[in-house]
Amino acid sequence: MEDHQWRKNGMFIFQKYLWVFFSVWFFIGLILVGFSILPPWLEWANTVFLFASGLYASCYLWTVLPKGRFIIPFIFFGSIAIESLGTHTGLIFGEYTYEADFGLMFMGVPITMGPAWLSVIGASLAFSRLFSFPHRTIILVPLFAVWLDLAIDPVAANVKSYWIWAEDGLYYNIPSQNFLGWYLTALLFAVVISKFEQKATIAELERNNQYLFLMLHILFSFTAFNSGLYGVLAVGLSSSICYLFLRKPHLSLRR
């Protein structure tokens, strides 16, 4: 077997086992986090979730960016640097402070922000592949990242108090500047990705990252709904409805 074939098969096998692990972890988290019954001693499970989702998204980025794989660490460390700048200056996302213990900190930011952004960008890129028009990545990935944040931030700030905003906003007391910051951060990554992206070599990997986009919406919108933030449920449902209309027939596992 040629070396490149071995790498492809190795990635195919690895992503299958990782997806099984992540899916099980997701459904357990959906119950524990969604119904707010996660015990304090199990808070570390959130870190595992973020790293598992970030790693799975990285597998996808690895296959669609064969000549631009440096983008994976660029997103990981670049997002932490941007979050650090935002935290210390309030210039990007607005003024906020982290309240929860996220574990290891780097540059004043939880290191879990790296895999979290990898999840958002990888899932948004895969979901954008449901569409086909020029400059799709640059146009859609930033919008889809904000789409995800419309479900993430109300839960992270208002339900879990992972961070506290210094100013209010129209959408669940989240500053509008935050969403602009998300858009610009994702736009930066999308522009770089657009220079190197190719077709997916493992169709299952792309499809599962589209599911990842939906699962992130489901987890946070379900948690928000159970906490009385009913409008967030519409955000989560909208992505599932969109997918049902746009999904493509399942292709072979490798193409």
C-alpha positions as CSV (number, residue, x, y, z in Angstrom):
1,M,0.0,0.0,0.0
2,E,1.3,3.4,-0.9
3,D,2.1,5.9,1.8
4,H,-0.6,8.3,0.9
5,Q,-3.1,5.5,0.9
6,W,-2.0,4.4,4.3
7,R,-2.5,7.9,5.6
8,K,-5.9,8.2,4.1
9,N,-7.0,4.9,5.6
10,G,-5.4,5.7,8.9
11,M,-7.3,9.0,9.1
12,F,-10.5,7.2,8.0
13,I,-10.2,4.7,10.8
14,F,-9.2,7.3,13.4
15,Q,-12.1,9.6,12.6
16,K,-14.6,6.7,12.9
17,Y,-13.5,5.8,16.4
18,L,-13.2,9.5,17.4
19,W,-16.7,10.1,16.1
20,V,-18.2,7.2,18.1
21,F,-16.5,8.6,21.3
22,F,-17.6,12.1,20.6
23,S,-21.2,11.1,19.8
24,V,-21.5,9.1,23.1
25,W,-20.0,12.0,25.0
26,F,-22.4,14.4,23.3
27,F,-25.5,12.5,24.2
28,I,-24.4,12.1,27.8
29,G,-23.7,15.8,27.9
30,L,-27.0,16.6,26.3
31,I,-28.8,15.1,29.3
32,L,-26.4,16.3,32.1
33,V,-25.9,19.8,30.7
34,G,-29.2,20.3,29.1
35,F,-31.1,19.5,32.3
36,S,-28.5,21.3,34.4
37,I,-27.7,18.1,36.4
38,L,-24.0,18.0,35.8
39,P,-22.4,17.6,39.2
40,P,-19.5,20.0,40.1
41,W,-17.0,17.2,40.3
42,L,-17.7,16.3,36.6
43,E,-17.1,19.8,35.2
44,W,-14.0,18.5,33.6
45,A,-16.2,16.7,31.1
46,N,-16.8,20.1,29.4
47,T,-13.1,20.2,28.6
48,V,-13.2,16.7,27.1
49,F,-16.1,17.7,25.0
50,L,-14.4,20.8,23.6
51,F,-11.1,18.9,22.8
52,A,-12.9,16.0,21.3
53,S,-15.0,18.2,19.0
54,G,-12.0,20.4,18.2
55,L,-10.0,17.3,17.3
56,Y,-12.7,16.0,15.1
57,A,-13.0,19.3,13.3
58,S,-9.2,19.3,12.9
59,C,-9.4,15.9,11.2
60,Y,-11.7,17.4,8.6
61,L,-9.5,20.5,8.2
62,W,-6.5,18.2,7.8
63,T,-8.2,16.4,4.8
64,V,-9.5,19.5,3.0
65,L,-6.4,21.6,3.5
66,P,-3.6,19.2,2.4
67,K,-1.3,22.1,1.5
68,G,-2.5,24.4,4.3
69,R,-2.4,22.3,7.4
70,F,-0.6,25.0,9.2
71,I,-4.0,26.6,9.4
72,I,-5.0,24.2,12.2
73,P,-2.5,25.5,14.7
74,F,-3.1,29.0,13.3
75,I,-6.7,28.7,14.3
76,F,-5.9,27.1,17.7
77,F,-3.3,29.7,18.8
78,G,-4.7,32.6,16.7
79,S,-8.1,32.3,18.4
80,I,-6.4,32.3,21.8
81,A,-4.4,35.3,20.9
82,I,-7.5,37.1,19.7
83,E,-9.5,36.1,22.8
84,S,-6.6,37.3,25.0
85,L,-6.5,40.7,23.2
86,G,-10.3,40.9,23.6
87,T,-10.2,40.0,27.2
88,H,-7.5,42.5,28.1
89,T,-8.8,45.4,26.0
90,G,-12.5,44.9,25.3
91,L,-11.8,46.0,21.7
92,I,-13.0,42.9,19.8
93,F,-15.8,41.2,21.6
94,G,-16.7,43.8,24.2
95,E,-15.7,43.9,27.9
96,Y,-16.0,40.6,29.7
97,T,-14.4,38.5,32.4
98,Y,-14.1,34.7,32.8
99,E,-15.8,33.5,36.0
100,A,-15.6,29.7,35.8
101,D,-12.5,27.6,36.2
102,F,-11.7,26.3,32.7
103,G,-8.5,24.7,33.8
104,L,-5.2,25.6,32.1
105,M,-4.9,29.2,31.1
106,F,-2.7,30.6,28.4
107,M,-2.3,34.3,27.8
108,G,-5.1,34.9,30.3
109,V,-7.5,32.8,28.3
110,P,-8.7,29.2,28.9
111,I,-6.7,27.0,26.5
112,T,-10.1,25.3,25.7
113,M,-10.8,28.3,23.5
114,G,-8.4,26.9,20.9
115,P,-10.4,23.6,20.3
116,A,-13.7,25.5,20.7
117,W,-12.8,27.7,17.7
118,L,-11.6,24.8,15.7
119,S,-15.0,23.2,16.3
120,V,-16.8,26.3,15.2
121,I,-14.7,26.9,12.1
122,G,-14.5,23.2,11.0
123,A,-18.2,22.7,11.5
124,S,-19.1,26.0,9.8
125,L,-16.8,25.1,6.8
126,A,-18.4,21.7,6.4
127,F,-21.9,23.2,6.7
128,S,-21.0,25.8,4.0
129,R,-20.3,22.9,1.6
130,L,-24.1,22.3,1.4
131,F,-24.1,25.5,-0.8
132,S,-22.4,26.0,-4.1
133,F,-21.5,29.5,-5.3
134,P,-18.4,31.6,-5.7
135,H,-16.5,32.7,-2.6
136,R,-18.8,30.5,-0.5
137,T,-16.2,30.0,2.3
138,I,-15.5,33.6,2.8
139,I,-19.2,34.6,2.7
140,L,-20.8,31.8,4.7
141,V,-18.2,30.6,7.3
142,P,-18.2,33.9,9.3
143,L,-22.0,34.0,9.1
144,F,-22.4,30.4,10.3
145,A,-19.9,31.1,13.1
146,V,-22.1,33.9,14.3
147,W,-25.1,31.6,13.8
148,L,-23.5,29.2,16.3
149,D,-22.7,31.9,18.7
150,L,-26.4,33.0,18.8
151,A,-26.9,29.7,20.6
152,I,-23.6,29.4,22.5
153,D,-23.4,32.8,24.2
154,P,-26.8,33.0,25.9
155,V,-26.0,29.7,27.6
156,A,-22.4,30.3,28.4
157,A,-23.0,33.8,29.8
158,N,-26.6,33.7,31.2
159,V,-27.1,30.1,32.2
160,K,-23.6,28.8,33.1
161,S,-21.9,32.1,33.9
162,Y,-18.7,31.0,32.3
163,W,-18.1,34.7,31.5
164,I,-19.8,37.9,32.5
165,W,-20.4,40.8,30.2
166,A,-19.7,44.3,31.5
167,E,-22.3,45.8,29.1
168,D,-25.8,44.8,28.0
169,G,-27.1,44.1,24.6
170,L,-30.4,43.6,22.7
171,Y,-30.0,39.8,22.3
172,Y,-30.1,38.2,25.8
173,N,-28.0,41.1,27.2
174,I,-25.1,40.2,25.0
175,P,-23.3,43.2,23.5
176,S,-23.7,43.5,19.7
177,Q,-20.0,44.0,19.5
178,N,-19.5,40.4,20.5
179,F,-21.2,39.1,17.4
180,L,-19.2,41.5,15.2
181,G,-16.0,40.2,16.9
182,W,-17.1,36.7,16.1
183,Y,-17.8,37.6,12.5
184,L,-14.4,39.3,12.0
185,T,-12.5,36.5,13.7
186,A,-14.1,33.8,11.6
187,L,-13.7,35.9,8.5
188,L,-9.9,36.0,9.1
189,F,-9.8,32.3,9.3
190,A,-12.1,31.8,6.4
191,V,-10.0,34.0,4.1
192,V,-6.9,32.0,4.9
193,I,-8.8,28.7,4.4
194,S,-10.2,29.8,1.1
195,K,-6.6,30.0,-0.3
196,F,-5.9,26.3,0.3
197,E,-9.2,24.3,0.6
198,Q,-9.9,21.4,-1.6
199,K,-12.7,18.8,-1.9
200,A,-13.2,16.4,1.0
201,T,-11.4,13.1,0.5
202,I,-13.5,11.4,3.1
203,A,-17.2,12.2,2.6
204,E,-18.2,10.7,5.9
205,L,-15.9,13.1,7.7
206,E,-17.5,16.1,6.0
207,R,-21.0,14.9,6.6
208,N,-20.2,14.3,10.3
209,N,-18.8,17.8,10.7
210,Q,-22.1,19.0,9.2
211,Y,-23.7,17.0,12.0
212,L,-21.3,18.6,14.4
213,F,-22.7,22.0,13.4
214,L,-26.2,20.8,14.2
215,M,-25.2,19.1,17.4
216,L,-23.6,22.3,18.8
217,H,-26.8,24.1,18.0
218,I,-28.9,21.3,19.6
219,L,-26.8,21.2,22.8
220,F,-26.9,24.9,23.5
221,S,-30.4,25.6,22.3
222,F,-31.8,22.7,24.3
223,T,-30.0,23.9,27.4
224,A,-31.2,27.4,26.8
225,F,-34.8,26.2,26.4
226,N,-34.7,24.3,29.6
227,S,-33.5,27.5,31.3
228,G,-36.3,29.6,30.0
229,L,-34.4,31.2,27.1
230,Y,-37.0,30.1,24.6
231,G,-35.9,32.2,21.7
232,V,-32.6,30.4,21.4
233,L,-34.5,27.2,20.5
234,A,-35.5,28.8,17.2
235,V,-31.8,29.4,16.4
236,G,-31.1,25.7,17.0
237,L,-34.1,24.5,15.0
238,S,-33.3,26.8,12.1
239,S,-30.0,25.0,11.3
240,S,-31.7,21.5,11.4
241,I,-34.5,22.7,9.1
242,C,-31.9,24.2,6.8
243,Y,-29.9,20.9,6.7
244,L,-33.1,18.9,5.9
245,F,-33.7,21.1,2.8
246,L,-30.1,21.2,1.6
247,R,-28.5,17.9,2.5
248,K,-27.0,15.9,-0.3
249,P,-27.4,12.2,-0.9
250,H,-24.9,10.1,1.0
251,L,-21.8,9.5,-1.2
252,S,-19.3,6.8,-0.9
253,L,-17.1,7.0,2.2
254,R,-14.1,8.0,0.1
255,R,-14.1,10.1,-3.0
